[in-house]
């Protein structure tokens, strides 16, 4: 597995704010933004909007799956 996070990769997001860990969730990386943040699409509800997250709060789970 490649250690670099790329669009299409599966990740676990664990937001940390003021040294408090928030609820973790799984997501798919959409893109790297010019600000250095990651744009991710959380799993679950497809109507849920994408989120911008700090890359320090992200752990890679799997590489992008190739098309069959």
LOSE-440524 format. One record per residue: residue in three letters; x, y, z of N, C-alpha, C in turn. Coordinates in Angstrom, 2 decimals, always signed. Layout:
BEGIN
residuo=ALA, nx=X, ny=Y, nz=Z, cax=X, cay=Y, caz=Z, cx=X, cy=Y, cz=Z;
...
END
This chain:
BEGIN
residuo=UNK, nx=+0.84, ny=-1.17, nz=+0.00, cax=+0.00, cay=+0.00, caz=+0.00, cx=+0.89, cy=+1.24, cz=+0.00;
residuo=UNK, nx=+0.58, ny=+2.17, nz=-0.87, cax=+1.29, cay=+3.43, caz=-0.97, cx=+0.97, cy=+4.29, cz=+0.25;
residuo=UNK, nx=+1.97, ny=+4.91, nz=+0.87, cax=+1.75, cay=+5.72, caz=+2.08, cx=+1.20, cy=+7.11, cz=+1.79;
residuo=UNK, nx=+1.28, ny=+7.56, nz=+0.56, cax=+0.80, cay=+8.89, caz=+0.20, cx=-0.71, cy=+8.84, cz=-0.03;
residuo=UNK, nx=-1.43, ny=+9.81, nz=+0.54, cax=-2.88, cay=+9.87, caz=+0.37, cx=-3.18, cy=+10.51, cz=-0.98;
residuo=UNK, nx=-4.03, ny=+9.85, nz=-1.77, cax=-4.38, cay=+10.31, caz=-3.11, cx=-5.89, cy=+10.24, cz=-3.30;
residuo=UNK, nx=-6.43, ny=+10.99, nz=-4.27, cax=-7.86, cay=+10.91, caz=-4.54, cx=-8.30, cy=+9.46, cz=-4.81;
residuo=UNK, nx=-9.43, ny=+9.08, nz=-4.22, cax=-9.96, cay=+7.73, caz=-4.37, cx=-9.58, cy=+6.81, cz=-3.22;
residuo=UNK, nx=-8.61, ny=+7.20, nz=-2.39, cax=-8.20, cay=+6.37, caz=-1.26, cx=-9.24, cy=+6.40, cz=-0.15;
residuo=UNK, nx=-9.32, ny=+5.30, nz=+0.59, cax=-10.21, cay=+5.19, caz=+1.75, cx=-9.43, cy=+5.64, cz=+2.97;
residuo=UNK, nx=-10.06, ny=+6.45, nz=+3.83, cax=-9.40, cay=+6.98, caz=+5.00, cx=-10.31, cy=+6.93, cz=+6.23;
residuo=UNK, nx=-9.69, ny=+7.01, nz=+7.42, cax=-10.41, cay=+7.17, caz=+8.68, cx=-10.09, cy=+8.58, cz=+9.16;
residuo=UNK, nx=-11.14, ny=+9.38, nz=+9.38, cax=-10.97, cay=+10.75, caz=+9.83, cx=-11.31, cy=+10.81, cz=+11.32;
residuo=UNK, nx=-10.37, ny=+11.34, nz=+12.13, cax=-10.58, cay=+11.51, caz=+13.56, cx=-10.32, cy=+12.98, cz=+13.89;
residuo=UNK, nx=-11.36, ny=+13.80, nz=+13.82, cax=-11.18, cay=+15.23, caz=+14.07, cx=-10.76, cy=+15.50, cz=+15.52;
residuo=UNK, nx=-9.80, ny=+16.40, nz=+15.69, cax=-9.34, cay=+16.81, caz=+17.02, cx=-9.46, cy=+18.32, cz=+17.10;
residuo=UNK, nx=-10.19, ny=+18.81, nz=+18.11, cax=-10.37, cay=+20.25, caz=+18.30, cx=-10.15, cy=+20.56, cz=+19.77;
residuo=UNK, nx=-9.25, ny=+21.49, nz=+20.05, cax=-8.91, cay=+21.88, caz=+21.42, cx=-8.50, cy=+20.66, cz=+22.26;
residuo=UNK, nx=-7.68, ny=+19.79, nz=+21.67, cax=-7.18, cay=+18.58, caz=+22.32, cx=-8.28, cy=+17.60, cz=+22.70;
residuo=UNK, nx=-9.47, ny=+17.72, nz=+22.09, cax=-10.57, cay=+16.79, caz=+22.33, cx=-10.83, cy=+16.03, cz=+21.04;
residuo=UNK, nx=-10.84, ny=+14.70, nz=+21.11, cax=-11.09, cay=+13.87, caz=+19.94, cx=-12.59, cy=+13.77, cz=+19.70;
residuo=UNK, nx=-12.99, ny=+14.08, nz=+18.49, cax=-14.41, cay=+13.98, caz=+18.10, cx=-14.67, cy=+12.59, cz=+17.54;
residuo=UNK, nx=-15.91, ny=+12.32, nz=+17.15, cax=-16.30, cay=+11.02, caz=+16.61, cx=-15.59, cy=+10.75, cz=+15.28;
residuo=UNK, nx=-14.99, ny=+9.57, nz=+15.17, cax=-14.29, cay=+9.18, caz=+13.94, cx=-15.29, cy=+8.70, cz=+12.89;
residuo=UNK, nx=-14.91, ny=+8.84, nz=+11.63, cax=-15.75, cay=+8.33, caz=+10.55, cx=-14.86, cy=+7.94, cz=+9.37;
residuo=UNK, nx=-15.38, ny=+7.02, nz=+8.54, cax=-14.67, cay=+6.60, caz=+7.33, cx=-15.13, cy=+7.48, cz=+6.17;
residuo=UNK, nx=-14.20, ny=+7.69, nz=+5.23, cax=-14.51, cay=+8.55, caz=+4.08, cx=-13.63, cy=+8.18, cz=+2.89;
residuo=UNK, nx=-13.95, ny=+8.75, nz=+1.75, cax=-13.17, cay=+8.60, caz=+0.53, cx=-12.59, cy=+9.96, cz=+0.17;
residuo=UNK, nx=-11.31, ny=+9.99, nz=-0.16, cax=-10.65, cay=+11.25, caz=-0.52, cx=-11.10, cy=+11.67, cz=-1.91;
residuo=UNK, nx=-11.51, ny=+12.94, nz=-2.02, cax=-11.91, cay=+13.50, caz=-3.31, cx=-10.74, cy=+14.23, cz=-3.94;
residuo=UNK, nx=-10.08, ny=+15.10, nz=-3.16, cax=-8.98, cay=+15.90, caz=-3.72, cx=-8.18, cy=+16.57, cz=-2.62;
residuo=UNK, nx=-6.96, ny=+16.95, nz=-2.99, cax=-6.14, cay=+17.85, caz=-2.15, cx=-6.49, cy=+19.26, cz=-2.58;
residuo=UNK, nx=-6.70, ny=+20.16, nz=-1.62, cax=-7.02, cay=+21.55, caz=-1.92, cx=-5.72, cy=+22.36, cz=-1.91;
residuo=UNK, nx=-5.72, ny=+23.52, nz=-2.55, cax=-4.52, cay=+24.37, caz=-2.60, cx=-4.14, cy=+24.87, cz=-1.21;
residuo=UNK, nx=-5.09, ny=+24.87, nz=-0.27, cax=-4.81, cay=+25.29, caz=+1.11, cx=-4.06, cy=+24.23, cz=+1.91;
residuo=UNK, nx=-3.94, ny=+23.02, nz=+1.34, cax=-3.26, cay=+21.93, caz=+2.03, cx=-4.21, cy=+20.99, cz=+2.75;
residuo=UNK, nx=-5.51, ny=+21.29, nz=+2.72, cax=-6.50, cay=+20.42, caz=+3.36, cx=-6.96, cy=+19.34, cz=+2.38;
residuo=UNK, nx=-7.59, ny=+18.30, nz=+2.93, cax=-8.14, cay=+17.22, caz=+2.11, cx=-9.65, cy=+17.39, cz=+2.00;
residuo=UNK, nx=-10.18, ny=+17.20, nz=+0.81, cax=-11.62, cay=+17.19, caz=+0.61, cx=-12.04, cy=+15.73, cz=+0.61;
residuo=UNK, nx=-12.94, ny=+15.35, nz=+1.54, cax=-13.37, cay=+13.96, caz=+1.66, cx=-14.88, cy=+13.86, cz=+1.58;
residuo=UNK, nx=-15.37, ny=+12.69, nz=+1.14, cax=-16.80, cay=+12.39, caz=+1.11, cx=-17.05, cy=+11.32, cz=+2.18;
residuo=UNK, nx=-17.72, ny=+11.68, nz=+3.29, cax=-17.98, cay=+10.70, caz=+4.35, cx=-18.87, cy=+9.56, cz=+3.84;
residuo=UNK, nx=-18.68, ny=+8.37, nz=+4.43, cax=-19.51, cay=+7.22, caz=+4.09, cx=-20.92, cy=+7.42, cz=+4.64;
residuo=UNK, nx=-21.81, ny=+6.57, nz=+4.21, cax=-23.17, cay=+6.62, caz=+4.74, cx=-24.10, cy=+7.33, cz=+3.79;
residuo=UNK, nx=-24.71, ny=+8.39, nz=+4.28, cax=-25.69, cay=+9.14, caz=+3.53, cx=-25.05, cy=+9.81, cz=+2.32;
residuo=UNK, nx=-25.50, ny=+9.46, nz=+1.11, cax=-24.92, cay=+10.02, caz=-0.11, cx=-25.28, cy=+11.50, cz=-0.28;
residuo=UNK, nx=-26.29, ny=+11.97, nz=+0.46, cax=-26.69, cay=+13.37, caz=+0.37, cx=-25.86, cy=+14.25, cz=+1.28;
residuo=UNK, nx=-25.02, ny=+13.62, nz=+2.12, cax=-24.16, cay=+14.39, caz=+3.02, cx=-23.09, cy=+15.10, cz=+2.20;
residuo=UNK, nx=-22.84, ny=+16.36, nz=+2.52, cax=-21.88, cay=+17.15, caz=+1.77, cx=-20.45, cy=+16.71, cz=+2.07;
residuo=UNK, nx=-19.57, ny=+16.98, nz=+1.12, cax=-18.15, cay=+16.69, caz=+1.33, cx=-17.61, cy=+17.66, cz=+2.38;
residuo=UNK, nx=-16.48, ny=+17.27, nz=+3.00, cax=-15.90, cay=+18.07, caz=+4.06, cx=-14.43, cy=+18.35, cz=+3.77;
residuo=UNK, nx=-13.94, ny=+19.48, nz=+4.26, cax=-12.52, cay=+19.78, caz=+4.23, cx=-11.95, cy=+19.42, cz=+5.59;
residuo=UNK, nx=-10.90, ny=+18.61, nz=+5.60, cax=-10.31, cay=+18.17, caz=+6.87, cx=-8.81, cy=+18.38, cz=+6.87;
residuo=UNK, nx=-8.27, ny=+18.49, nz=+8.06, cax=-6.83, cay=+18.63, caz=+8.25, cx=-6.18, cy=+17.27, cz=+7.97;
residuo=UNK, nx=-5.15, ny=+17.21, nz=+7.13, cax=-4.52, cay=+15.91, caz=+6.82, cx=-3.90, cy=+15.24, cz=+8.04;
residuo=UNK, nx=-3.60, ny=+16.00, nz=+9.10, cax=-3.07, cay=+15.39, caz=+10.33, cx=-4.12, cy=+14.55, cz=+11.05;
residuo=UNK, nx=-5.41, ny=+14.78, nz=+10.74, cax=-6.51, cay=+14.05, caz=+11.37, cx=-6.93, cy=+12.82, cz=+10.57;
residuo=UNK, nx=-6.16, ny=+12.47, nz=+9.53, cax=-6.55, cay=+11.41, caz=+8.60, cx=-5.56, cy=+10.25, cz=+8.64;
residuo=UNK, nx=-6.10, ny=+9.03, nz=+8.65, cax=-5.28, cay=+7.82, caz=+8.57, cx=-5.75, cy=+7.01, cz=+7.36;
residuo=UNK, nx=-4.81, ny=+6.63, nz=+6.52, cax=-5.15, cay=+5.89, caz=+5.30, cx=-5.53, cy=+4.45, cz=+5.63;
residuo=UNK, nx=-6.64, ny=+3.97, nz=+5.02, cax=-7.09, cay=+2.60, caz=+5.22, cx=-6.74, cy=+1.71, cz=+4.02;
residuo=UNK, nx=-6.98, ny=+2.22, nz=+2.80, cax=-6.74, cay=+1.41, caz=+1.60, cx=-6.51, cy=+2.30, cz=+0.39;
residuo=UNK, nx=-5.78, ny=+1.76, nz=-0.59, cax=-5.56, cay=+2.46, caz=-1.84, cx=-6.83, cy=+2.46, cz=-2.67;
residuo=UNK, nx=-6.85, ny=+3.34, nz=-3.68, cax=-7.96, cay=+3.39, caz=-4.63, cx=-8.11, cy=+2.01, cz=-5.29;
residuo=UNK, nx=-9.37, ny=+1.56, nz=-5.40, cax=-9.63, cay=+0.26, caz=-6.00, cx=-9.66, cy=+0.40, cz=-7.53;
residuo=UNK, nx=-8.91, ny=-0.46, nz=-8.25, cax=-8.91, cay=-0.39, caz=-9.71, cx=-10.27, cy=-0.82, cz=-10.28;
residuo=UNK, nx=-10.62, ny=-0.24, nz=-11.41, cax=-11.87, cay=-0.62, caz=-12.07, cx=-11.74, cy=-2.02, cz=-12.67;
residuo=UNK, nx=-12.81, ny=-2.83, nz=-12.59, cax=-12.76, cay=-4.20, caz=-13.14, cx=-12.70, cy=-4.23, cz=-14.64;
END
